[in-house]
Amino acid sequence: MTAENHAQQTIPAIRLFNLADGSCTFEVGTLPTSVPLPVSFFEAETVIYDYQKKPHPAPRPQYVVTLRGKLRFTVSNGDTFILEPGILLLAEDTQGPGHQWDLLEGEMWERLYLPFPAEASSHFIPTNKAISEN
């Protein structure tokens, strides 16, 4: 089955990526269901490291699945979006100053990191639907 066959069966997603100048931005879209993703392992995490409290790039291209917690992400130009369970994050901003986030609800951010090869298709489908808080 292909992504085209499942266009109506998707989950919400937000993609962080770099612009030509190295700054970080985001776009809103979806990820089709029932399409194999190019991942071979995942990491579960609850710890929030000091470097994550400041602007930072993604260490590698990866899907981020939020299990618990509600966060506000901020990109280079100051635009923001909310990430919470039910929205998949594609972190592809591996260069430049990156992004930062603040925990809005809950005492911890429970998440899964699912790295994927930079050359692989993430299957992200942009929708151009704005969800910025600005």
C-alpha positions as CSV (number, residue, x, y, z in Angstrom):
1,M,0.0,0.0,0.0
2,T,1.2,3.5,-0.7
3,A,0.8,6.8,1.0
4,E,-1.6,7.9,-1.8
5,N,-4.0,5.0,-1.0
6,H,-4.2,6.2,2.6
7,A,-4.5,10.0,2.1
8,Q,-7.6,10.1,4.3
9,Q,-6.0,8.0,7.1
10,T,-3.4,10.2,8.6
11,I,-2.1,11.4,12.0
12,P,-1.3,15.1,12.7
13,A,2.4,16.0,12.4
14,I,4.7,19.0,12.7
15,R,8.0,19.1,10.9
16,L,11.0,21.1,12.1
17,F,13.5,21.8,9.4
18,N,16.3,24.2,8.4
19,L,16.1,27.0,5.9
20,A,18.9,27.8,3.5
21,D,20.4,30.3,6.0
22,G,20.5,27.6,8.7
23,S,17.7,28.9,10.8
24,C,14.9,26.6,12.0
25,T,11.2,26.8,11.0
26,F,8.3,24.4,11.0
27,E,5.4,23.3,8.9
28,V,2.2,21.5,9.8
29,G,1.0,18.4,8.1
30,T,0.2,14.7,8.5
31,L,1.8,11.3,8.3
32,P,-0.1,8.5,6.6
33,T,-1.0,5.5,8.6
34,S,-0.2,1.9,7.4
35,V,3.0,3.0,5.7
36,P,6.3,1.5,7.0
37,L,8.6,4.0,8.5
38,P,12.4,3.9,7.9
39,V,13.3,3.3,11.6
40,S,15.3,0.4,13.1
41,F,15.2,1.3,16.8
42,F,13.8,3.8,19.3
43,E,14.8,5.4,22.5
44,A,12.4,6.2,25.4
45,E,13.2,9.3,27.4
46,T,11.8,11.2,30.4
47,V,15.0,13.2,31.5
48,I,15.2,16.8,30.4
49,Y,18.9,17.7,29.9
50,D,20.2,21.2,30.4
51,Y,21.1,21.7,26.7
52,Q,17.5,21.1,25.8
53,K,16.4,24.1,27.8
54,K,18.2,26.4,25.3
55,P,18.0,26.6,21.5
56,H,19.5,23.4,20.1
57,P,19.3,21.5,16.8
58,A,18.1,17.9,16.5
59,P,21.0,15.5,16.9
60,R,19.8,13.6,13.9
61,P,16.6,13.3,11.8
62,Q,14.0,11.6,14.0
63,Y,10.4,11.2,14.8
64,V,9.4,12.3,18.3
65,V,6.3,10.7,19.8
66,T,5.0,12.5,22.9
67,L,3.4,10.1,25.4
68,R,2.9,12.6,28.2
69,G,3.4,16.3,28.5
70,K,2.4,19.5,26.6
71,L,5.1,21.7,25.2
72,R,5.5,25.0,23.4
73,F,8.2,24.9,20.7
74,T,9.8,28.1,19.5
75,V,11.7,28.3,16.2
76,S,14.4,30.8,15.0
77,N,12.0,33.7,14.0
78,G,10.0,33.4,17.2
79,D,7.0,31.5,15.8
80,T,5.6,28.9,18.2
81,F,3.5,25.8,18.1
82,I,2.1,23.4,20.7
83,L,3.1,19.7,20.8
84,E,1.1,17.2,22.8
85,P,0.1,13.6,22.7
86,G,-1.5,12.8,19.3
87,I,0.8,15.1,17.3
88,L,3.9,13.5,15.8
89,L,7.1,15.7,15.6
90,L,9.6,15.2,12.8
91,A,12.8,16.8,14.0
92,E,14.9,17.5,10.9
93,D,16.5,20.8,12.0
94,T,20.0,19.3,12.4
95,Q,22.0,22.5,11.6
96,G,22.2,26.0,13.0
97,P,20.7,27.3,16.2
98,G,17.8,24.9,16.1
99,H,14.6,25.1,18.3
100,Q,13.7,25.4,21.9
101,W,10.8,24.3,24.0
102,D,9.1,24.9,27.3
103,L,7.0,22.3,29.2
104,L,3.5,23.8,29.6
105,E,1.6,21.0,31.4
106,G,2.8,18.1,33.5
107,E,6.0,17.5,35.4
108,M,7.8,15.6,32.7
109,W,7.9,15.0,29.0
110,E,7.6,11.3,28.3
111,R,8.7,10.7,24.7
112,L,10.0,8.2,22.2
113,Y,12.8,9.1,19.7
114,L,12.7,7.1,16.5
115,P,15.8,8.1,14.3
116,F,15.6,7.7,10.6
117,P,18.3,8.0,7.9
118,A,18.7,11.5,6.4
119,E,18.3,10.2,2.9
120,A,15.1,8.3,3.7
121,S,11.6,9.6,3.0
122,S,9.9,10.7,6.3
123,H,6.5,10.4,4.5
124,F,5.5,13.8,5.9
125,I,2.7,15.5,3.9
126,P,2.5,19.3,4.4
127,T,-1.0,20.7,4.8
128,N,-0.1,24.4,5.2
129,K,-2.6,24.6,8.0
130,A,-1.3,27.2,10.4
131,I,-1.2,26.4,14.1
132,S,1.3,29.0,15.2
133,E,0.5,30.8,18.4
134,N,1.9,34.1,17.0
